[in-house]
């Protein structure tokens, strides 16, 4: 039997904007792809699964097709390994900023080029601050995400229209703790 690898799929457009999907249905859709030990973590599109596949980009495309066919709309999918989630949490995008400041981590399909990173950093306001590191976008919003002065469309333009899905740092921390490398 081939060795299975644990992955976390971070899905965009699940249980937001009128796109309601029950978590047991989401698990069924992943199991139909042949994935093992499928589970979800909170109802915001975090699916944990195991697969012998090692090409995460191919996995992302397979999942996106399955979800689009079954749900009738595009669901951008971003796969991370437990180690990658742990690294995202450990990274200090804003040194010296208290942990109590609201922070979100955006997950991207690939690392943007320097021009995109500069465009995103230029969105800084007295409330919002952005930093891109690899395939993660760190968004510090001192007024809480609801108090951001940067509209989503503006951020999307700065990212060159590439999809992103964001999670608050607490959710990412819990995912990394519960499903991280040490949890295996």
N, C-alpha and C positions, 0 to 999 in steps of 0.2 A: 504494500500500500504506500502510495506517495505521501511524503510529509506534507502536512497542511500548515499553512501560515495564517496567522490571525491578522485581520484587517478591520479598520473602522471606516465605514462609508459615511461621509458627511453630505447629506442631501440638501439641495436648495429647493425651495418652494414646496415644502411639506408642512401642512397645517398652518399655513399663512396665506393671506390673500384669497380666501375662499377655497383653497385646495386642501380639503380635509381627507386624511387617510388614516384609518385605524392601524395601530401598530401590528396587530396580528395579521392583517392583510399585507402589510409591508414585509413581514417575515415570510409569509407564503410566497410572495413574489421572488424573494431572494432564494428560498429553498427550491423553487422551480428551476433556478439556474444551476442547481447542483451543489450549492454551498452548504456547509455543515455548521452546526452549533450557532445558528442564527438567533440573535436577540436584538432588542432595541433598548435604547437608553433615553429616557424622557421622550415626549411626543413631538420632537422638533426635527426628526429626520436623521437620527444617529443610529446606524445599523452595524452591529458587530457580527462578523462571520469568519469562517475559515474556508480556505481554498488551497489546493496544491499549486495554483497558478502563481507565477512570480511577476508577470508583467502587469503592473497596476493600471497602466493606461488602457490596455485591452480590457481589463476588468471594468474600469469606469465606463467604457463604451458599451460593453455588454449590459451592464446595469441600466445605463441611460436608455438603451433601446427597449429593454424589458419594461421599464417604468413608463416610458412614453407610450408603448403599445397598450399597456394595461390601464393606465390612468388617463390617457388622452391629452397629455401636455408634457412639455419638456421638463426634465428634472436633472439639472446639472449635478454631477456626482464627483466627489473629491475623496479619494482613498488615501488614508495614512496608515502606517504601521503603528503599533503601540510605541515603538522607540521614537518614531517621528513626532508623535503627540507629546511624548515626554520631553523631547528636545524643544518643541514649541513652547512648552510651559517654562522650561529652564531659561530660555533666552530672555535677556533683560533689554527690551526695546527702549525703555525709558528709565535709565538708571537714576536713582534718587527719588523717584516718584513713589509716594506711599502706596502700599498694596490696596488701601481702601479706595483709591481712585478707580472709577469704572473703566474697565479695559475689555475690549473684544478682540478676538483673533479671527481674521478672515482667511479662509482657505482658498487658494488659487490652483488652477490646473498645472501651471508651470511658473517658473521664476520669471518675472518681468524684466525687461531690459532697463538700462540705466535711465533712459529718458522717461519711461513710465514711473520708475521709482521717484524721480525728481518731480514729476507732475503731481504724484500723490502727496509727497512731502510738502509741496507748495500749497496744498489745501489747508494748511495749518491756520487755525483761528485762536482766539483767546480761550476757547473751550475745547477745541479738537486738535489732536496731534496724531500724525500718521507716520508709520515706519514700515518699510517692506524688508523682510529678511527671507531670502530663499523663496519658498512658495507660500509664505505666510505674510499677511498684512496685519499689523498691530495698530489698533485704533484706541487711543486714550481719549475719553470724552469726560471731561471734568464735571459736566452737568448731568451725567447719565445719558445713555444712548437716546432717550426721548428728548433730551435738551441739546442735541447736536445742531450746530449751525451749518453743517454740510449735508445738503440733500443727497439722497442715494443716487440720483441721476448724475449729479456732478462727480461723485466718486466713480461711478461707472465710466463716465467719459474719460476721467484721468487714467483709469485702468485700461483704456483702449477698447472698452466694450466687452472685455473678457469677464465671464461670470465669476462670482465669488459668493461664498456662503459664510456667514459669521456666526460665531458662538461667543457667549460671554466667557471670560476666563475661568469662572467658577465651574461651568459645565465642562470645559476642556480639562481642567484639573481633575474633576471627578471621573471623567472618561479615562484619563491617563492612569489614575490611581486604581480604578476598578478593573481595567482591561490591559494595563501596562505589562511590560515585559516581566516584571516581578510577579505578576498575578498568575502567570502560566503555571 
